[in-house]
């Protein structure tokens, strides 16, 4: 069914409120999740919003949690999500983070004790839209085998990078350290479909194309040891710096009543401290790469999808809409 962005956000806000979220939590969560849907990231869009609603109902998300914000230095902002969502603390600090980056050249947002972050590009791209370069990293419960292991030790540990360009949407690279996202494996299991070779191993450490066996085993890193090393790097930035739960110690994001206690790291950089024409130079270079070399520029398809959804609405599976409405009192 076709939903406008406004209607989709209203639907999500109503469902989140009915499931125990405060108005601030409901709006922050709805805005980020609908944006992912509009950008074509459906696995972390409205289908994933149902996970948030279930987590609110079960207590894995404290819907009334108010982040505790501290400022250890002028260029560093710390947030304790206190069992709430990842998005609200970032929203509350967004203007201060951007201002600090412009004033000092760089600024850091570090957060602990939240539910998993969903579409990580949301955090980096918003800063890029204000003219800043941004890098973000997040962790969560262990799903991914590390280098040399057959048991999960990391989450999918995504990272995102965004940079402003003069005549187009920001360059946006948003990817997990795993060969695929966990939600894609779960969706394949729900549909009874096989998954590609190389995505996962079973509980005995053997390669599998059975998504149900994969969910009992572990996801594989992209690029073997190199991807696993990136997952470790993300773990250090997201959980190590923030004192969030290491992935090995994080409770499930889909079962039980405990928060995963995940970490989030966001670095904001002002290119203006090193020169005035960064966005113009980047735009010209990306155009050259695309025009003369046929290179795909990450972020353009998502931006075009979001633009079209803003104008004409987004098509959503009716069953997903029904499942969200089911949570409205």
N, C-alpha and C positions, 0 to 999 in steps of 0.2 A: 504494500500500500504506500501511497505517496504522503509524506509528511513535510511540512515546512520546518525550517530550522527552529522557528519560534515555538511551533506546536510540539516538536520533539523535545525541546528543552522544558516546556511546561509539563509534558507527560512525565519526564524523568524527575523533575522537582517534586511533583505531586506524589509520585511513588516513593521517593526517598524520604520525604516528610512523613508519609504514612508508615514507613518502616523504622522510624525513630531518629531520622536525621534532623539537625537544626536547620533553619533556613539558610544559614551561611554554608553549611556543609552540602546541603541539597543543591544549591545554585552552583557552587564551585565544581562539584562532581558532575552535574548535568552539563555544564558548559564544556568541560574537557571531553566528556564521553561523546557528546553529540558532535563536537568538532572532529573527533576521530572518525565517526560515522560519515560525516559530510566529506571528509578527505579520502574516503574509500577504504579506510582501515577497519573493515567491518568486524574482524576478529577481536578488536579491542574497542569496538563501538558499542551499539546498543545491545548486542548479544552479550558482551562483557558486563554491561550495566546490570544485568540480572545477577551476576556474581557479586557485585557490590550490594545489591538489595538483599541477597541471601546472607551476605556477611554482616550487614546491619542487623538483620533479624536474629542471627545466631550469636551476635556479640563480638565477632571478629573485627568489626569496626565499631568504635564508640561514636555514635552519631551526634553526641553532644560535646565531644572533645574540643577544647579550645587550645590551639598550639601555644606552647610557651616559647616566646621569642627572646633571645639574648644577643648582645653585640660585643663579643670579646675584643674586637678591634674595629676601627671604622670601616674596614674593607671586608669584614667577615660577619656573616649573619648565621646564627645557629637557631634551629627550630626543633623542639621536642613535640612531635605530633600527638603524643599521649594516647596512642591507640586509635587515632582517627585516620582520616584519609591523607594521602600525600599532597593533594592539590591545595588544600586550604592554607597551610603554612606558607607555601610558595606565593599564593595569591596575596596574602597579607603583607608579604615582604617584597613583592615585585617592584614597586616604585622605588623603595629604598635600595634594593639591589642594583637596579639600573642607574640610579643616581650615584651610588658608590663607585660603580664601574667607570662612570664618566669622570668622577672627581679624582680617582686614584689610578685609573688605567685598567685595573682588574678588581674583581670582587667575587666572593664565594658565598654560596648558600649551602649549608650542610644541615641535613635533617635526619632524625632517628625516630623509631617507634611509630611507624605508619603502616597502613595497608599498602599493598603493592601499587605501583605508580601508573599502570596502564600504558597508554601511548606516550612514550618518553619524549618524542619529538615535540609534544605540546609545550614542554618547559623551555626547550632551546629555541624553538621557532618564534615564540612570543618575544623573546629578547632580541632576536634578529630583526623582527619587525620594527623595533625602535632604533635600529642602527648599530646594535652590538653583535659581536661574535660570541657564540655560546657553545658550551660543551656540557652535557649532562650524562650521568651514570646512575644506575639504580640496581639494587639487589632484592632478593626475596627468598622464599623457601627453596631448598635444594632440589633441583630437577635435572641437572646437567652433570655428566661425568667429566671429571678433570683429566688432565694429561696423565695417561698410564693407569687410570682407575676404571672400574666397571660399575661403580656405585655413584649415585648423584652426590656432588659436593658443592655445586654452585647452583644458583637460579639461572634462568636464561640470560641474566646479567646484561641487559641492553645498554647501549650507549647511543647518544645522539649528538650531532654537530650541526650548527646552523650559522650562516653568515649572510649579511645583507648584500644585495646587488642593486644597482641604480635603476634598472629598467625591467624589473620582474620580481617574482616572489623570491624569498630567501632560498639560497642553497640549503637543502636539508637532507642530511644523512641520518637515518634512524634504523638501527638494526640490532638484533640480538646476537649474543655470542654463540648461541646454539644454531644448528642447521635450520631449525624452524621454531616458531613459538609453540609453547605448550598448548595453547588454546586451539591451534590447528590440529594437533594430535588428538585432543579431546573431541573436536568436531568430527574428525574422521571416524572415531570410535562410535559416536552417536549415529553417524550415517551408515555404519557398517562397511566402510571403505578401507582399502589398504593404504598404507603410507609409503612414500618412496624409500628405497634402500638408502641407507646412510643417515636417516633422520634419528634413529634410536636403536637401543639395544634392549634385550629382555632382562629379566631378573638374574639370569645366569651369565649375562655378559655377551650374549650372542646377538648378532645383527638380526633385526626383525622388521617385517612390513605389517605386522598386526598391531594396530594402535592400542588395543587393550593390553597386550603384552608390553608394549612400550611404556604405558602408564604405570606398569608395575616394575619397570626397569629404570632406564635413564635416557635422556636426550643426549645426542652427540653434538660436540662443538663443530662449528664450520671450520674447514681448513685444518682439522686435526689439532695438533699441539699448539699451533698458532692461535686458533680460536679459543682454546682452553686458557692460554696465557692472557688473552684479552679479558676473559671472564674473571681471572684472578686479579688483573689490574682494576677492573670495575669493582670487584669485591673490596679491594683495599680503599678505593676512593669513596665508595658508597657506604660501606659498613665500618671499615677500619677507622676512617677519620671521624665519623659521626658517632661512634660507639653504638651503632645499631646492631641487631643480631647478625652474626655471621649466617650465611645461608644454611650451614649445617645445623644451626641452633634455632632456626626460624620455624615456628608452627605453620601448619598448612594454611594456604589462602582459601581453601575450599572446604575444609572440615574443621570441626571443633569450635570452641568459643574464644580462643586466644588470638590476639593480633599477631601477624607475622613479625611485627617489629622491624620492618624493613628500613633501609637507608636510602637517601637521595643526595647526590652531589651535583651542584650546578656551578659552573665557572662562567662568569661574564667578563668579556674583554672589550675595551673601547679601542677600535682601530684608529680613532682620531688623534690619539696621543703620539702616533708614529707617522701620521700623514693625513691629508685631507681627502684623498681620492681613492680610498680603498674600495668603496662600493662600485665606483666607475670602472676601476681596473679589473675587479672581479667579474663584473658584468661583461666587459669586452672579452675577457679570456673565456668565460663560459660560452658566450656566443660563438667564438672562434672554434672551440672544441666541438660544439654541436654542429655548426655549419660546415666546417672543413674536415672534420674527422668522424662525424656521425655519432658522437658520444651522447649517451643518455645523461641528462643533468638531473640528479636527484632532487626531488621536491617540487618539480614543475607539475607533474601529474596530480599530486595531492592538492596543490594549490588550485589547479584548474577544476578538479572535482569539487572542492570546497566552494569555489566561485559559482559553479553551476547549481550546486545544492542551495546556495544562498538565494539564487534567483528563482529556481523552479522547484525547490524541495528535494528531498532524498527518498528513494524507494527503499522501504524496510520490509522485511519478512513479516507478514501478518501475525504469525505465531509468536514472534519476538515481542511485537507490540502488545499482544494479548497477555503474554507472560508478565510484562511490566505493569500493565493495567491491573492484573490480578493482585498486585501488592497494594493497590490504592484502596484505602478504607472507604 
